[in-house]
Amino acid sequence: MSYVPPHMRNSTSTTIDNNTISTSNSHSNNNNNSLFNPSRRTSAAPPPSRFLSAPDPLFPPWQPSQRVSRMNPHQIEEVRLRLNLDVTSDSPAAPTPIESFTDMCLDPSIMKDIAYHDYTRPTSIQAQAMPIALSGRDLLGCAETGSGKTAAFTIPMIQHCVAQTPIRRGDGPLALVLAPTRELAQQIEKEVKAFSRSIESLKTAIVVGGSNIEKQRSELKAGVEVVVATPGRFIDHLQQGNTSLSRVSFFVLDEADRMLDMGFEPQIREVMRSLPDKHQTLLFSATMPVEIEVLAKEYLSSPVHVKVGKVSSPTTNVLQNLVKVSENEKIDRLLDVLVEEASQAEKSGHPFPLTIVFVERKTRCDEVTEALIAQGLSAVSLHGGRSQGERESALHDFRSSSTNILVATDVASRGLDVTGVSHVINLDLPKTMEDYVHRIGRTGRAGSTGLSTSFYTDRDMFLVANIRKAIADAESGNTLSFATGKFARRKEKEAAAAQKEANIAVSKNMGIGAASVNIEDKYKFMMSASNNKGEGTADSAWDD
């Protein structure tokens, strides 16, 4: 079903569309009226002809080089083993992974830009995902952070757009990329421009909150080939009739797990079910919770599943240090670590290593930044309470190394790609293993090594036990995945609460000399003599 703008819907068609949506998808919760409410339209309606007679999308046949085409199944499997790829697909079989950009037979302009940016060999996810996308197949891709996922979809997307009938003023985009945050959307648009610099006819628009909506409206109405957007702002433009989905034939969801976490599932579902019949969908995620698998099953057509390495596990490229401190000691210990690093950098004649400090709250973010600056350190803060201009300025200063320390909330934990981050410090540990993995994944990217330091208190013991187990598994060569998604995080928090109750029970019994308490086996490895504390210690920590 193609998307019908609000200003073109009459009462009859609206009722039919809503009933159809409600019947076909029980997960929509009948919120479609609120998502696309005509009463919210603020601009004049464009001519109806703009939305009619959209040219059919073109999916020209693609073939790799003859060298790749001649590979037999045994050779293909050898390549996948070498690249640590896990590929599953219904009939037909997944395309062959390609370890050379030249063998992908890309448009000459794209190859020119790949060479300009000194890209020599595809990463593992690129080697398999790009042939899948170039062949017109749907894709469910999952790889650890820093693996090159963005280029894996931007390059095939550009190739697809070049093959299409030119857009007209008033046409919607040919390709749509949805991302969870403004910062990630900006990174994606930057990558699209990097690989299309030689294609003057290809125009892009970034559609995110916190930026000038009038400028976005003007760009969309003029016509662009690629739109990179956050779901909320893109929905606003659809409601206002500034763009349409009628020509979208290449659709990408990046960091899809994060978008579901942020509550964008209704908007994502509305967009996906409103796309034209002929389209290709690529869904990328750093983790693979059950919610993502359900979404893919509903909206992707016979997708190829691609996983690189052990998905949802801590990267083995990062040396992880755990340091126990009291809550009051945290900032002093942080200053000790950073001042020592500054001293060592000065002695060796090297610049201060790029460092990200993660904290729990926006107010604490500013407090820590001020403390670092007071000690003569170069620091800047990044959190959701800052304006878009302030956030862009902070990221620019950090990327350019004019500021060496970025103090951030979890707004910087996913998708943020800054080259050369050497050290990630968790001043406040997150609540779940999934968020921990995303945080430390800001370093040790693309095959480099990194360092993480995490301060923890008694309230963090459940997560610390899981981190230690993950480190031990990695050191033994038995890296295991952990469960992700909303359901998994809820179970993890329930287990943490159960462990806290067990600790309290042990403390009570040790204090009055009563008989031992029966604790479930799966929690016993977390118990130690350090848990012998008075009742009520840090009891309210989980209620913050």
Kinemage of the C-alpha trace (Angstrom):
@kinemage 1
@onewidth
@group {chain A} dominant
@subgroup {mainchain}
@vectorlist {calphas} color= white
{ca met a 1} P 0.000 0.000 0.000
{ca ser a 2} L 1.445 3.406 -0.956
{ca tyr a 3} L 1.410 6.228 1.529
{ca val a 4} L -1.458 8.663 1.057
{ca pro a 5} L -0.726 12.155 2.455
{ca pro a 6} L -3.231 13.460 4.999
{ca his a 7} L -4.393 16.368 2.855
{ca met a 8} L -5.364 13.925 0.057
{ca arg a 9} L -7.372 11.595 2.255
{ca asn a 10} L -11.154 11.899 2.303
{ca ser a 11} L -13.196 10.527 5.171
{ca thr a 12} L -14.006 7.313 3.305
{ca ser a 13} L -10.457 6.425 2.300
{ca thr a 14} L -9.113 7.314 5.714
{ca thr a 15} L -11.540 4.944 7.383
{ca ile a 16} L -10.679 2.145 4.994
{ca asp a 17} L -6.909 2.656 5.421
{ca asn a 18} L -7.123 2.728 9.180
{ca asn a 19} L -9.281 -0.368 9.324
{ca thr a 20} L -6.912 -2.172 6.993
{ca ile a 21} L -3.922 -1.243 9.143
{ca ser a 22} L -5.669 -2.198 12.341
{ca thr a 23} L -6.658 -5.589 10.944
{ca ser a 24} L -3.327 -6.434 9.340
{ca asn a 25} L -1.125 -5.518 12.284
{ca ser a 26} L -2.148 -6.058 15.859
{ca his a 27} L 0.989 -4.271 17.104
{ca ser a 28} L -0.094 -0.869 15.799
{ca asn a 29} L -2.276 -0.229 18.866
{ca asn a 30} L -4.575 1.861 16.651
{ca asn a 31} L -2.252 4.863 16.924
{ca asn a 32} L -2.190 5.576 13.193
{ca asn a 33} L -4.610 8.497 13.454
{ca ser a 34} L -2.310 10.249 15.931
{ca leu a 35} L 0.759 9.603 13.781
{ca phe a 36} L -0.738 11.023 10.603
{ca asn a 37} L -3.325 13.475 11.845
{ca pro a 38} L -4.397 15.893 9.106
{ca ser a 39} L -5.178 18.561 11.701
{ca arg a 40} L -1.443 18.874 12.376
{ca arg a 41} L -0.676 19.979 8.809
{ca thr a 42} L 0.761 23.494 8.846
{ca ser a 43} L 1.644 24.144 5.205
{ca ala a 44} L -0.440 24.531 2.080
{ca ala a 45} L -1.151 21.315 0.207
{ca pro a 46} L 0.938 20.789 -2.951
{ca pro a 47} L -0.774 19.872 -6.226
{ca pro a 48} L -2.256 16.357 -6.107
{ca ser a 49} L -0.553 15.444 -9.388
{ca arg a 50} L 2.734 15.468 -7.537
{ca phe a 51} L 1.814 12.207 -5.858
{ca leu a 52} L 0.461 10.442 -8.928
{ca ser a 53} L 2.074 8.412 -11.703
{ca ala a 54} L 5.403 7.897 -9.975
{ca pro a 55} L 7.813 6.091 -12.322
{ca asp a 56} L 8.349 2.441 -11.537
{ca pro a 57} L 11.614 1.809 -9.671
{ca leu a 58} L 14.398 0.153 -11.606
{ca phe a 59} L 16.335 -2.820 -10.271
{ca pro a 60} L 18.814 -3.486 -13.078
{ca pro a 61} L 20.469 -6.905 -12.957
{ca trp a 62} L 23.835 -6.821 -11.220
{ca gln a 63} L 26.708 -9.217 -11.666
{ca pro a 64} L 30.105 -9.253 -9.935
{ca ser a 65} L 33.332 -9.829 -11.835
{ca gln a 66} L 33.825 -13.118 -13.666
{ca arg a 67} L 36.470 -14.095 -11.131
{ca val a 68} L 33.875 -13.951 -8.354
{ca ser a 69} L 31.156 -15.593 -10.468
{ca arg a 70} L 33.395 -18.618 -11.031
{ca met a 71} L 33.865 -19.336 -7.313
{ca asn a 72} L 32.516 -22.724 -6.224
{ca pro a 73} L 30.577 -23.360 -2.968
{ca his a 74} L 33.701 -24.625 -1.183
{ca gln a 75} L 35.629 -21.438 -2.026
{ca ile a 76} L 32.671 -19.265 -0.948
{ca glu a 77} L 32.532 -21.044 2.411
{ca glu a 78} L 36.269 -20.562 2.879
{ca val a 79} L 35.905 -16.804 2.360
{ca arg a 80} L 33.053 -16.602 4.870
{ca leu a 81} L 35.047 -18.535 7.457
{ca arg a 82} L 38.032 -16.242 6.954
{ca leu a 83} L 35.847 -13.145 7.316
{ca asn a 84} L 34.036 -14.614 10.349
{ca leu a 85} L 30.681 -14.398 8.565
{ca asp a 86} L 27.521 -16.262 9.485
{ca val a 87} L 25.091 -16.117 6.549
{ca thr a 88} L 21.651 -17.697 6.344
{ca ser a 89} L 19.146 -17.346 3.529
{ca asp a 90} L 16.073 -18.947 2.077
{ca ser a 91} L 16.099 -19.753 -1.620
{ca pro a 92} L 17.803 -18.343 -3.624
{ca ala a 93} L 21.229 -18.615 -2.013
{ca ala a 94} L 22.946 -15.498 -0.743
{ca pro a 95} L 25.335 -13.767 -3.151
{ca thr a 96} L 29.036 -14.520 -2.874
{ca pro a 97} L 31.074 -12.338 -0.476
{ca ile a 98} L 33.500 -10.078 -2.355
{ca glu a 99} L 36.845 -9.005 -0.924
{ca ser a 100} L 37.634 -6.338 -3.503
{ca phe a 101} L 35.710 -3.193 -4.468
{ca thr a 102} L 36.873 -3.674 -8.058
{ca asp a 103} L 35.139 -7.060 -8.235
{ca met a 104} L 31.823 -5.454 -7.205
{ca cys a 105} L 31.523 -3.747 -10.626
{ca leu a 106} L 30.315 -0.454 -9.172
{ca asp a 107} L 29.545 2.753 -11.052
{ca pro a 108} L 32.839 4.411 -12.160
{ca ser a 109} L 31.987 7.602 -10.225
{ca ile a 110} L 31.522 5.612 -7.012
{ca met a 111} L 34.793 3.759 -7.580
{ca lys a 112} L 36.517 7.100 -8.057
{ca asp a 113} L 35.232 8.303 -4.687
{ca ile a 114} L 36.149 5.033 -2.957
{ca ala a 115} L 39.722 5.494 -4.217
{ca tyr a 116} L 39.681 9.166 -3.193
{ca his a 117} L 38.973 8.187 0.422
{ca asp a 118} L 41.674 5.494 0.394
{ca tyr a 119} L 39.306 2.604 0.875
{ca thr a 120} L 41.329 -0.436 -0.172
{ca arg a 121} L 39.471 -3.572 0.970
{ca pro a 122} L 35.895 -4.052 2.180
{ca thr a 123} L 35.393 -4.939 5.834
{ca ser a 124} L 33.696 -8.229 6.645
{ca ile a 125} L 30.190 -6.775 6.792
{ca gln a 126} L 30.808 -4.787 3.594
{ca ala a 127} L 32.173 -7.817 1.737
{ca gln a 128} L 28.908 -9.724 2.265
{ca ala a 129} L 26.251 -7.020 2.707
{ca met a 130} L 27.145 -4.992 -0.370
{ca pro a 131} L 26.687 -7.852 -2.892
{ca ile a 132} L 23.345 -8.660 -1.241
{ca ala a 133} L 22.184 -5.051 -1.506
{ca leu a 134} L 23.522 -4.653 -5.056
{ca ser a 135} L 21.569 -7.732 -6.136
{ca gly a 136} L 18.304 -6.183 -4.897
{ca arg a 137} L 17.759 -8.567 -1.948
{ca asp a 138} L 16.431 -7.580 1.494
{ca leu a 139} L 19.023 -7.760 4.242
{ca leu a 140} L 19.124 -8.172 8.004
{ca gly a 141} L 22.684 -7.228 8.978
{ca cys a 142} L 24.236 -7.482 12.405
{ca ala a 143} L 27.856 -6.657 13.239
{ca glu a 144} L 29.799 -5.217 16.148
{ca thr a 145} L 30.178 -1.467 16.392
{ca gly a 146} L 32.901 0.073 14.231
{ca ser a 147} L 32.641 -2.628 11.582
{ca gly a 148} L 31.803 -0.385 8.633
{ca lys a 149} L 28.027 -0.913 8.512
{ca thr a 150} L 27.357 2.612 7.208
{ca ala a 151} L 29.397 2.222 4.023
{ca ala a 152} L 27.874 -1.244 3.594
{ca phe a 153} L 24.515 0.351 2.780
{ca thr a 154} L 25.456 3.846 1.522
{ca ile a 155} L 27.502 2.613 -1.448
{ca pro a 156} L 24.789 0.234 -2.808
{ca met a 157} L 22.195 2.937 -2.091
{ca ile a 158} L 24.046 5.440 -4.252
{ca gln a 159} L 24.409 2.839 -7.018
{ca his a 160} L 20.645 2.217 -6.838
{ca cys a 161} L 19.791 5.931 -7.034
{ca val a 162} L 22.036 6.477 -10.068
{ca ala a 163} L 20.040 3.836 -11.966
{ca gln a 164} L 16.629 5.444 -11.344
{ca thr a 165} L 14.543 7.802 -13.461
{ca pro a 166} L 15.552 11.372 -12.508
{ca ile a 167} L 13.394 12.939 -9.813
{ca arg a 168} L 11.152 15.908 -10.477
{ca arg a 169} L 10.382 18.859 -8.258
{ca gly a 170} L 7.810 17.668 -5.740
{ca asp a 171} L 8.859 14.034 -5.951
{ca gly a 172} L 9.687 12.225 -2.770
{ca pro a 173} L 13.156 10.690 -2.316
{ca leu a 174} L 14.416 7.554 -4.006
{ca ala a 175} L 16.130 6.339 -0.849
{ca leu a 176} L 15.243 6.832 2.812
{ca val a 177} L 17.505 6.123 5.782
{ca leu a 178} L 16.074 6.290 9.307
{ca ala a 179} L 18.433 6.600 12.288
{ca pro a 180} L 17.735 6.999 16.023
{ca thr a 181} L 19.692 10.194 16.779
{ca arg a 182} L 20.637 13.462 15.142
{ca glu a 183} L 24.342 12.744 15.519
{ca leu a 184} L 24.108 9.362 13.779
{ca ala a 185} L 21.960 10.832 10.993
{ca gln a 186} L 24.591 13.517 10.408
{ca gln a 187} L 27.318 10.870 10.223
{ca ile a 188} L 25.338 8.869 7.677
{ca glu a 189} L 24.689 11.916 5.498
{ca lys a 190} L 28.390 12.742 5.638
{ca glu a 191} L 29.174 9.225 4.411
{ca val a 192} L 26.623 9.475 1.589
{ca lys a 193} L 28.206 12.726 0.428
{ca ala a 194} L 31.687 11.207 0.679
{ca phe a 195} L 30.845 8.415 -1.775
{ca ser a 196} L 28.787 10.587 -4.134
{ca arg a 197} L 31.087 13.605 -4.396
{ca ser a 198} L 31.649 12.876 -8.102
{ca ile a 199} L 27.913 12.567 -8.832
{ca glu a 200} L 26.677 16.154 -9.052
{ca ser a 201} L 23.101 15.135 -9.774
{ca leu a 202} L 22.677 13.236 -6.497
{ca lys a 203} L 21.289 15.479 -3.776
{ca thr a 204} L 20.778 14.609 -0.110
{ca ala a 205} L 18.758 16.123 2.711
{ca ile a 206} L 19.129 15.584 6.436
{ca val a 207} L 15.831 15.753 8.304
{ca val a 208} L 16.280 15.832 12.079
{ca gly a 209} L 14.844 17.670 15.048
{ca gly a 210} L 16.624 20.704 16.425
{ca ser a 211} L 17.360 22.052 12.926
{ca asn a 212} L 15.594 24.608 10.736
{ca ile a 213} L 12.382 22.941 9.585
{ca glu a 214} L 11.755 25.602 6.898
{ca lys a 215} L 15.088 24.802 5.248
{ca gln a 216} L 14.236 21.099 5.374
{ca arg a 217} L 10.817 21.772 3.843
{ca ser a 218} L 12.384 23.739 0.998
{ca glu a 219} L 14.937 21.007 0.240
{ca leu a 220} L 12.325 18.247 0.302
{ca lys a 221} L 9.927 20.092 -2.003
{ca ala a 222} L 12.737 20.889 -4.446
{ca gly a 223} L 13.427 17.169 -4.697
{ca val a 224} L 16.294 15.101 -3.339
{ca glu a 225} L 17.458 11.597 -4.123
{ca val a 226} L 18.394 10.597 -0.569
{ca val a 227} L 16.826 11.558 2.756
{ca val a 228} L 18.558 10.706 6.032
{ca ala a 229} L 16.209 11.326 8.932
{ca thr a 230} L 15.173 10.659 12.477
{ca pro a 231} L 11.676 9.113 12.616
{ca gly a 232} L 9.896 11.907 14.483
{ca arg a 233} L 10.921 14.784 12.228
{ca phe a 234} L 10.375 12.750 9.048
{ca ile a 235} L 6.841 11.910 10.192
{ca asp a 236} L 6.244 15.648 10.715
{ca his a 237} L 7.161 16.367 7.096
{ca leu a 238} L 4.942 13.542 5.845
{ca gln a 239} L 2.037 14.939 7.838
{ca gln a 240} L 2.612 18.406 6.413
{ca gly a 241} L 2.730 17.106 2.837
{ca asn a 242} L 6.326 18.269 2.292
{ca thr a 243} L 7.425 14.890 0.945
{ca ser a 244} L 6.051 11.457 0.126
{ca leu a 245} L 7.029 7.807 0.084
{ca ser a 246} L 5.750 7.224 -3.450
{ca arg a 247} L 9.222 6.903 -5.002
{ca val a 248} L 11.115 5.307 -2.133
{ca ser a 249} L 12.553 2.055 -3.484
{ca phe a 250} L 15.587 1.735 -1.170
{ca phe a 251} L 14.836 1.837 2.560
{ca val a 252} L 17.345 1.520 5.400
{ca leu a 253} L 16.877 1.231 9.152
{ca asp a 254} L 20.195 1.851 10.900
{ca glu a 255} L 20.701 1.078 14.594
{ca ala a 256} L 17.204 -0.397 14.515
{ca asp a 257} L 17.540 -1.813 18.033
{ca arg a 258} L 18.172 1.661 19.407
{ca met a 259} L 15.138 3.088 17.600
{ca leu a 260} L 12.881 0.471 19.143
{ca asp a 261} L 14.390 1.221 22.561
{ca met a 262} L 13.537 4.891 22.085
{ca gly a 263} L 9.875 4.122 21.369
{ca phe a 264} L 9.873 4.708 17.601
{ca glu a 265} L 8.287 1.361 16.746
{ca pro a 266} L 4.829 2.827 15.796
{ca gln a 267} L 6.415 5.375 13.445
{ca ile a 268} L 8.719 2.779 11.906
{ca arg a 269} L 5.832 0.392 11.294
{ca glu a 270} L 3.709 3.122 9.710
{ca val a 271} L 6.499 4.062 7.322
{ca met a 272} L 7.330 0.447 6.427
{ca arg a 273} L 3.772 -0.580 5.647
{ca ser a 274} L 3.260 2.598 3.581
{ca leu a 275} L 6.197 2.003 1.247
{ca pro a 276} L 5.483 1.205 -2.428
{ca asp a 277} L 5.159 -2.469 -3.318
{ca lys a 278} L 8.454 -2.473 -5.207
{ca his a 279} L 11.169 -1.609 -2.738
{ca gln a 280} L 14.235 -3.037 -1.055
{ca thr a 281} L 14.797 -2.956 2.718
{ca leu a 282} L 18.090 -3.131 4.588
{ca leu a 283} L 17.900 -3.393 8.363
{ca phe a 284} L 21.135 -2.946 10.323
{ca ser a 285} L 21.588 -3.387 14.032
{ca ala a 286} L 24.494 -3.772 16.449
{ca thr a 287} L 22.469 -6.302 18.446
{ca met a 288} L 19.722 -8.733 17.496
{ca pro a 289} L 16.945 -8.704 20.110
{ca val a 290} L 13.751 -10.625 19.500
{ca glu a 291} L 11.921 -7.374 18.674
{ca ile a 292} L 14.156 -6.860 15.625
{ca glu a 293} L 13.594 -10.398 14.417
{ca val a 294} L 9.810 -9.921 14.668
{ca leu a 295} L 10.000 -6.643 12.708
{ca ala a 296} L 12.121 -8.278 9.998
{ca lys a 297} L 9.765 -11.239 9.713
{ca glu a 298} L 6.791 -8.916 9.168
{ca tyr a 299} L 8.250 -6.426 6.699
{ca leu a 300} L 11.276 -7.943 4.962
{ca ser a 301} L 10.858 -10.253 1.981
{ca ser a 302} L 13.009 -13.417 2.178
{ca pro a 303} L 15.890 -11.461 3.735
{ca val a 304} L 19.472 -12.659 3.868
{ca his a 305} L 20.688 -12.742 7.481
{ca val a 306} L 24.310 -11.677 7.920
{ca lys a 307} L 26.166 -11.727 11.227
{ca val a 308} L 29.811 -10.857 11.707
{ca gly a 309} L 31.580 -12.450 14.666
{ca lys a 310} L 29.838 -12.943 17.979
{ca val a 311} L 26.942 -10.515 17.914
{ca ser a 312} L 25.952 -8.879 21.206
{ca ser a 313} L 29.282 -9.626 22.894
{ca pro a 314} L 31.948 -7.227 24.192
{ca thr a 315} L 34.644 -6.459 21.661
{ca thr a 316} L 37.896 -8.334 22.294
{ca asn a 317} L 39.903 -5.332 21.039
{ca val a 318} L 39.318 -3.400 24.263
{ca leu a 319} L 41.301 -3.920 27.483
{ca gln a 320} L 38.649 -3.638 30.202
{ca asn a 321} L 39.527 -2.452 33.721
{ca leu a 322} L 37.078 -2.517 36.639
{ca val a 323} L 37.810 -0.280 39.631
{ca lys a 324} L 35.753 -0.385 42.836
{ca val a 325} L 35.256 3.001 44.526
{ca ser a 326} L 32.756 4.709 46.773
{ca glu a 327} L 30.296 7.099 45.153
{ca asn a 328} L 32.003 10.110 46.769
{ca glu a 329} L 35.408 9.092 45.407
{ca lys a 330} L 34.423 8.829 41.752
{ca ile a 331} L 35.275 12.315 40.512
{ca asp a 332} L 38.569 12.415 42.456
{ca arg a 333} L 39.586 9.033 41.014
{ca leu a 334} L 38.576 10.199 37.534
{ca leu a 335} L 40.782 13.276 37.921
{ca asp a 336} L 43.667 11.082 39.089
{ca val a 337} L 43.391 8.911 35.966
{ca leu a 338} L 43.100 11.816 33.514
{ca val a 339} L 45.806 13.981 35.110
{ca glu a 340} L 48.171 10.992 35.038
{ca glu a 341} L 47.371 10.426 31.349
{ca ala a 342} L 48.011 14.103 30.625
{ca ser a 343} L 51.362 13.924 32.443
{ca gln a 344} L 52.451 10.805 30.538
{ca ala a 345} L 51.400 12.330 27.220
{ca glu a 346} L 53.383 15.471 27.952
{ca lys a 347} L 56.510 13.504 28.916
{ca ser a 348} L 56.371 11.386 25.783
{ca gly a 349} L 55.628 14.343 23.520
{ca his a 350} L 52.380 12.794 22.329
{ca pro a 351} L 48.959 14.508 22.324
{ca phe a 352} L 46.492 13.666 25.083
{ca pro a 353} L 44.565 10.545 23.962
{ca leu a 354} L 40.952 11.106 22.927
{ca thr a 355} L 38.791 10.024 25.860
{ca ile a 356} L 35.033 9.665 26.377
{ca val a 357} L 33.672 9.796 29.946
{ca phe a 358} L 30.178 8.351 30.322
{ca val a 359} L 27.903 9.530 33.127
{ca glu a 360} L 24.335 8.765 34.101
{ca arg a 361} L 22.584 12.149 34.060
{ca lys a 362} L 22.669 15.431 32.163
{ca thr a 363} L 23.293 17.502 35.298
{ca arg a 364} L 26.190 15.262 36.299
{ca cys a 365} L 27.567 15.587 32.789
{ca asp a 366} L 27.937 19.359 33.188
{ca glu a 367} L 29.242 19.003 36.743
{ca val a 368} L 32.022 16.612 35.695
{ca thr a 369} L 32.958 18.763 32.688
{ca glu a 370} L 33.366 21.812 34.926
{ca ala a 371} L 35.534 19.807 37.360
{ca leu a 372} L 37.829 18.669 34.547
{ca ile a 373} L 38.172 22.173 33.131
{ca ala a 374} L 38.985 23.481 36.617
{ca gln a 375} L 41.925 21.036 36.668
{ca gly a 376} L 43.261 22.473 33.420
{ca leu a 377} L 41.974 19.633 31.229
{ca ser a 378} L 40.313 20.242 27.863
{ca ala a 379} L 36.759 18.887 28.128
{ca val a 380} L 33.325 19.408 26.585
{ca ser a 381} L 29.907 17.931 27.396
{ca leu a 382} L 27.376 16.204 25.152
{ca his a 383} L 23.850 15.368 26.299
{ca gly a 384} L 20.214 15.680 25.277
{ca gly a 385} L 19.738 18.931 27.197
{ca arg a 386} L 22.071 20.864 24.923
{ca ser a 387} L 20.883 22.598 21.755
{ca gln a 388} L 21.613 21.093 18.351
{ca gly a 389} L 24.219 23.778 17.683
{ca glu a 390} L 25.954 23.089 20.989
{ca arg a 391} L 25.986 19.336 20.331
{ca glu a 392} L 27.421 19.812 16.839
{ca ser a 393} L 30.070 22.187 18.187
{ca ala a 394} L 31.038 19.716 20.939
{ca leu a 395} L 31.384 16.849 18.441
{ca his a 396} L 33.359 19.022 16.017
{ca asp a 397} L 35.810 20.048 18.740
{ca phe a 398} L 36.228 16.434 19.859
{ca arg a 399} L 36.627 15.016 16.345
{ca ser a 400} L 39.189 17.675 15.448
{ca ser a 401} L 41.083 16.984 18.726
{ca ser a 402} L 40.859 20.632 19.771
{ca thr a 403} L 39.133 19.115 22.820
{ca asn a 404} L 40.498 15.810 24.104
{ca ile a 405} L 37.786 14.740 26.564
{ca leu a 406} L 34.093 14.286 25.791
{ca val a 407} L 31.821 13.909 28.839
{ca ala a 408} L 28.554 12.364 27.671
{ca thr a 409} L 25.383 10.556 28.586
{ca asp a 410} L 24.250 7.521 26.577
{ca val a 411} L 23.368 9.832 23.680
{ca ala a 412} L 26.973 9.122 22.564
{ca ser a 413} L 26.979 5.389 23.280
{ca arg a 414} L 25.543 4.153 19.960
{ca gly a 415} L 26.390 4.856 16.373
{ca leu a 416} L 28.812 7.677 17.209
{ca asp a 417} L 31.926 7.089 15.128
{ca val a 418} L 34.943 9.187 16.132
{ca thr a 419} L 38.266 8.001 14.787
{ca gly a 420} L 41.043 7.572 17.318
{ca val a 421} L 39.184 7.275 20.633
{ca ser a 422} L 41.721 5.564 22.893
{ca his a 423} L 39.999 5.434 26.259
{ca val a 424} L 36.395 5.053 27.403
{ca ile a 425} L 35.701 5.715 31.080
{ca asn a 426} L 32.444 4.722 32.741
{ca leu a 427} L 32.231 7.120 35.654
{ca asp a 428} L 28.736 5.704 36.202
{ca leu a 429} L 28.104 2.198 34.925
{ca pro a 430} L 24.913 1.691 32.907
{ca lys a 431} L 22.141 -0.579 34.122
{ca thr a 432} L 22.505 -3.310 31.487
{ca met a 433} L 25.203 -5.312 29.735
{ca glu a 434} L 23.892 -4.230 26.351
{ca asp a 435} L 24.503 -0.551 27.119
{ca tyr a 436} L 27.937 -1.370 28.559
{ca val a 437} L 28.977 -3.072 25.320
{ca his a 438} L 27.821 -0.108 23.250
{ca arg a 439} L 29.729 2.324 25.444
{ca ile a 440} L 33.087 0.564 25.347
{ca gly a 441} L 32.541 0.008 21.623
{ca arg a 442} L 33.411 3.672 21.052
{ca thr a 443} L 37.053 2.555 21.231
{ca gly a 444} L 38.792 -0.461 19.706
{ca arg a 445} L 37.003 0.205 16.411
{ca ala a 446} L 37.779 -1.175 12.964
{ca gly a 447} L 40.468 -3.536 14.217
{ca ser a 448} L 42.324 -1.054 16.454
{ca thr a 449} L 42.854 -1.564 20.196
{ca gly a 450} L 41.428 0.495 23.029
{ca leu a 451} L 41.117 0.822 26.793
{ca ser a 452} L 38.070 1.052 29.038
{ca thr a 453} L 37.981 1.912 32.729
{ca ser a 454} L 34.775 1.416 34.700
{ca phe a 455} L 34.252 2.673 38.242
{ca tyr a 456} L 31.706 0.674 40.196
{ca thr a 457} L 30.078 0.613 43.608
{ca asp a 458} L 28.122 -2.003 45.539
{ca arg a 459} L 24.982 -1.205 43.577
{ca asp a 460} L 26.690 -2.323 40.340
{ca met a 461} L 27.732 -5.804 41.505
{ca phe a 462} L 25.270 -7.702 39.311
{ca leu a 463} L 26.493 -6.001 36.120
{ca val a 464} L 30.130 -6.267 37.237
{ca ala a 465} L 29.722 -10.025 37.674
{ca asn a 466} L 28.415 -10.293 34.102
{ca ile a 467} L 31.265 -8.134 32.784
{ca arg a 468} L 33.870 -10.273 34.563
{ca lys a 469} L 32.301 -13.423 33.152
{ca ala a 470} L 32.339 -11.934 29.649
{ca ile a 471} L 36.016 -10.957 30.047
{ca ala a 472} L 36.901 -14.463 31.259
{ca asp a 473} L 35.017 -16.023 28.338
{ca ala a 474} L 36.823 -13.751 25.874
{ca glu a 475} L 40.229 -14.575 27.361
{ca ser a 476} L 39.479 -18.293 27.060
{ca gly a 477} L 38.463 -17.849 23.429
{ca asn a 478} L 34.847 -18.695 24.218
{ca thr a 479} L 33.173 -15.332 23.608
{ca leu a 480} L 29.446 -15.713 24.252
{ca ser a 481} L 26.576 -13.529 23.152
{ca phe a 482} L 24.191 -12.047 25.683
{ca ala a 483} L 20.490 -11.439 25.282
{ca thr a 484} L 19.414 -7.997 24.056
{ca gly a 485} L 16.225 -5.995 23.645
{ca lys a 486} L 13.511 -4.746 25.961
{ca phe a 487} L 12.454 -8.185 27.166
{ca ala a 488} L 16.047 -9.225 27.883
{ca arg a 489} L 16.775 -5.996 29.763
{ca arg a 490} L 13.646 -6.460 31.859
{ca lys a 491} L 14.765 -9.976 32.775
{ca glu a 492} L 18.240 -8.683 33.573
{ca lys a 493} L 16.854 -6.029 35.903
{ca glu a 494} L 14.622 -8.600 37.573
{ca ala a 495} L 17.652 -10.816 38.145
{ca ala a 496} L 19.587 -7.854 39.542
{ca ala a 497} L 16.730 -7.079 41.922
{ca ala a 498} L 16.635 -10.717 42.991
{ca gln a 499} L 20.359 -10.628 43.680
{ca lys a 500} L 19.967 -7.484 45.767
{ca glu a 501} L 17.252 -9.148 47.823
{ca ala a 502} L 19.513 -12.165 48.286
{ca asn a 503} L 22.328 -9.884 49.486
{ca ile a 504} L 20.006 -8.227 51.993
{ca ala a 505} L 18.837 -11.608 53.255
{ca val a 506} L 22.437 -12.765 53.704
{ca ser a 507} L 23.307 -9.557 55.553
{ca lys a 508} L 20.375 -10.005 57.926
{ca asn a 509} L 21.262 -13.589 58.716
{ca met a 510} L 24.953 -12.884 59.146
{ca gly a 511} L 24.106 -10.037 61.489
{ca ile a 512} L 21.914 -12.116 63.825
{ca gly a 513} L 23.657 -15.466 63.437
{ca ala a 514} L 20.689 -17.248 61.922
{ca ala a 515} L 20.828 -20.276 59.656
{ca ser a 516} L 22.167 -19.842 56.102
{ca val a 517} L 19.850 -18.631 53.378
{ca asn a 518} L 19.030 -20.766 50.340
{ca ile a 519} L 20.167 -18.802 47.276
{ca glu a 520} L 19.577 -19.918 43.716
{ca asp a 521} L 22.701 -21.458 42.175
{ca lys a 522} L 22.847 -18.910 39.367
{ca tyr a 523} L 23.385 -16.116 41.922
{ca lys a 524} L 25.939 -17.841 44.160
{ca phe a 525} L 28.974 -16.768 42.141
{ca met a 526} L 28.055 -13.138 42.873
{ca met a 527} L 28.195 -13.505 46.646
{ca ser a 528} L 31.364 -12.566 48.538
{ca ala a 529} L 32.485 -11.457 51.985
{ca ser a 530} L 32.282 -7.837 50.850
{ca asn a 531} L 28.509 -8.198 50.925
{ca asn a 532} L 28.584 -8.261 54.728
{ca lys a 533} L 27.093 -4.834 55.227
{ca gly a 534} L 24.324 -3.264 57.188
{ca glu a 535} L 20.790 -3.443 55.928
{ca gly a 536} L 19.827 -0.575 53.701
{ca thr a 537} L 23.245 0.214 52.235
{ca ala a 538} L 22.632 1.664 48.739
{ca asp a 539} L 19.089 0.264 48.843
{ca ser a 540} L 17.722 3.215 46.898
{ca ala a 541} L 20.375 3.120 44.192
{ca trp a 542} L 18.136 1.331 41.670
{ca asp a 543} L 15.349 3.842 42.217
{ca asp a 544} L 17.360 6.776 40.798
